[in-house]
Amino acid sequence: ASSPDSMSKLGISLIDNLATLHNLDYEAAGLGDLGKPAGYAERQVTGWNKRYEKAKTDDWPEVEALGQYLQDNIPSDGAPSLVHNDYKYDNVMLDPDDLTRIIAVFDWEMATIGDPLMDLGTTLSYWVQADDPEEVRKLVFGPTMLAGSPTRHELATRYAEQTGASLPDLQYYYSFGMFKLAVILQQIYARYVRGATKDERFAGMSTSVAALGRAGLQAAKTGKY
């Protein structure tokens, strides 16, 4: 099932399905009151920076610099859409008769109406690829590095084709996704440090927080994602 051709088709299916979600007429679907799109990006960036401060246990200059970059460069609101906020391989169901076809999407508890590029950036942050730094490849979130898998740039290009979106500053949204992941891992690590959990799997998680911060900051500086 994981031939290069299958992985290529599945990757395209994943991003096409996200484009379909973002192209949905959410008003006609009766979802117009699901969220407040005005100021969505600002709320997201400010909120995740606050979560990091509350969960902070170590000094990671790259993570803090990334958070500051995001705060200093908040984009204006784009045309809103329905956003999933956790769209990745883990949260889709495949057709058992055609493993390149997506037939369902799960885990809608963070869905709202907001900037679709924030959603795209989150999806791309989960997409670890073979040429990423080793410390990032260790954090792989799904079979995104298998032979034939599209790159993040290829996924973004396909998304732009399917939605008509302009993506000149996509590195910002990718960097936001990396920051959000870093904060989520930091929150888990903080629970371990503060004795809220004894699970030893979390003992070295702070190094993963730093790795995500470095990768996100590098993308912000170079414009490459």
C-alpha positions in Angstrom: 0.0 0.0 0.0 3.0 2.3 0.5 4.4 2.2 -3.0 5.8 5.6 -4.3 2.9 6.0 -6.6 0.4 5.3 -3.8 2.1 7.8 -1.5 2.1 10.4 -4.1 -1.6 10.0 -4.8 -2.5 9.9 -1.1 -0.6 13.1 -0.4 -2.4 14.8 -3.2 -5.7 13.4 -1.9 -5.0 14.8 1.5 -4.3 18.3 0.3 -7.1 18.3 -2.2 -9.5 17.3 0.6 -8.3 20.3 2.7 -8.8 22.5 -0.3 -12.4 21.2 -0.7 -13.0 21.9 3.0 -11.7 25.5 2.6 -13.8 26.0 -0.6 -17.0 25.0 1.2 -19.8 27.6 1.4 -20.0 27.4 5.2 -22.9 29.9 5.4 -25.0 27.7 3.1 -24.0 24.7 5.2 -25.4 26.4 8.3 -22.1 26.9 10.0 -22.0 30.7 9.8 -22.1 31.1 13.6 -19.4 28.5 14.3 -16.7 31.1 14.9 -15.6 34.8 14.7 -13.3 35.2 11.7 -12.4 38.9 12.4 -9.1 39.0 14.2 -8.6 35.2 14.0 -4.9 35.2 13.2 -4.2 37.7 15.9 -6.1 35.7 18.5 -4.3 32.5 17.5 -0.8 34.0 17.7 -1.4 35.9 20.9 -3.1 32.9 22.5 -0.4 30.4 21.7 2.3 32.9 22.9 0.4 33.1 26.2 0.2 29.3 26.5 3.9 29.0 26.0 4.6 31.5 28.8 2.3 29.6 31.1 4.0 26.3 30.3 7.6 27.6 30.2 10.1 25.5 32.1 13.4 26.2 30.2 15.0 29.0 28.3 14.8 28.2 24.5 15.8 31.5 22.7 14.7 30.1 19.3 11.2 29.3 20.5 10.8 32.7 22.1 12.3 34.5 19.0 9.8 32.5 16.9 6.9 33.6 19.0 8.1 37.2 18.8 8.4 37.0 15.0 4.9 35.7 14.8 3.6 38.5 17.1 5.4 41.2 15.2 4.2 40.1 11.7 0.5 39.1 12.2 -1.1 39.1 8.8 -4.3 40.9 8.0 -7.5 38.7 7.9 -7.9 36.8 4.7 -11.2 35.5 3.3 -12.5 33.2 6.0 -13.4 29.5 5.6 -14.3 26.5 7.7 -11.0 25.4 9.3 -10.3 22.0 10.9 -7.2 23.1 13.0 -5.7 19.6 13.3 -5.8 18.2 9.7 -3.3 15.4 9.2 -3.0 11.8 8.3 -4.0 10.7 11.8 -7.4 12.4 11.4 -8.6 10.9 8.1 -10.2 7.6 7.1 -9.1 5.9 3.9 -11.3 3.8 1.6 -10.3 0.2 2.3 -10.8 -0.6 -1.5 -8.6 2.4 -2.5 -6.1 3.5 0.1 -5.4 6.7 -1.8 -9.0 8.0 -1.4 -10.1 9.8 1.8 -13.7 9.1 2.8 -14.0 10.8 6.2 -12.3 13.3 8.5 -12.2 13.0 12.3 -11.5 15.2 15.4 -13.5 18.3 14.7 -13.4 19.7 18.2 -11.1 22.6 17.2 -13.0 23.4 14.0 -14.1 27.0 13.6 -14.4 29.8 11.0 -11.1 31.5 10.4 -8.1 32.1 8.1 -7.6 29.0 6.0 -3.9 29.7 5.6 -3.5 29.2 9.4 -5.1 25.7 8.8 -2.8 25.0 5.9 0.3 26.0 7.9 -0.7 23.6 10.7 -1.1 20.8 8.2 2.3 21.5 6.6 4.0 21.6 10.1 2.9 18.0 10.5 4.4 17.1 7.2 8.0 16.0 8.0 10.0 15.3 4.9 13.2 13.4 4.2 15.5 16.5 3.8 14.5 18.0 7.2 17.1 18.2 10.0 17.5 15.0 11.8 16.1 16.4 15.0 12.9 17.2 13.1 12.8 13.9 11.3 12.7 12.2 14.8 9.3 13.9 15.3 7.6 12.4 12.3 3.8 12.6 12.7 2.8 10.1 10.0 4.1 8.3 6.9 5.0 11.6 5.2 8.6 10.6 4.5 7.9 7.5 2.5 9.2 7.4 -1.0 6.8 9.2 -3.4 5.4 11.5 -0.8 5.0 15.1 -2.1 7.1 17.8 -0.4 5.6 20.6 1.6 6.2 23.0 -1.4 4.4 20.6 -3.7 1.5 20.3 -1.4 1.3 24.1 -1.2 1.5 24.5 -4.9 -1.4 22.0 -5.3 -3.4 23.8 -2.7 -3.0 27.1 -4.5 -4.2 25.4 -7.7 -7.3 24.0 -6.1 -8.3 27.1 -4.2 -6.9 30.0 -6.2 -5.1 31.2 -3.1 -2.0 33.4 -3.3 0.7 32.1 -1.0 3.5 34.7 -1.0 4.1 34.5 2.8 3.4 30.9 3.4 6.5 30.6 5.5 4.7 32.6 8.2 1.9 30.2 8.4 4.2 27.2 8.4 6.3 28.8 11.2 3.1 29.4 13.1 2.3 25.7 12.8 5.7 24.7 14.1 5.4 27.2 17.0 2.0 25.7 17.9 3.4 22.2 17.9 6.3 23.4 20.1 3.9 24.9 22.6 1.7 21.7 22.7 4.8 19.6 23.5 6.0 22.2 26.0 2.6 21.9 27.8 3.0 18.2 28.0 6.6 18.5 29.2 5.5 21.1 31.8 3.0 18.6 33.2 5.8 16.1 33.6 8.2 18.6 35.2 5.5 19.8 37.6 4.6 16.3 38.7 1.2 16.1 37.0 2.2 13.0 35.1 4.9 10.4 35.9 5.2 9.1 32.3 8.9 8.8 31.6 8.3 9.1 27.8 7.9 12.8 28.4 11.2 13.3 30.2 13.2 14.4 27.1 10.4 16.3 25.4 12.0 19.7 26.0 14.6 18.9 23.3 11.8 18.4 20.8 10.3 21.8 21.8 13.7 23.4 20.9 14.0 21.5 17.6 10.6 22.7 16.5 11.4 26.3 17.5 14.7 26.2 15.5 13.0 24.8 12.4 10.2 27.3 12.5 12.6 30.2 13.0 14.7 29.0 10.2 11.7 29.0 7.9 10.8 32.5 9.0 14.3 33.8 8.3 14.8 32.1 4.9 11.2 32.1 3.6 11.6 28.4 2.8 9.3 25.8 4.2 
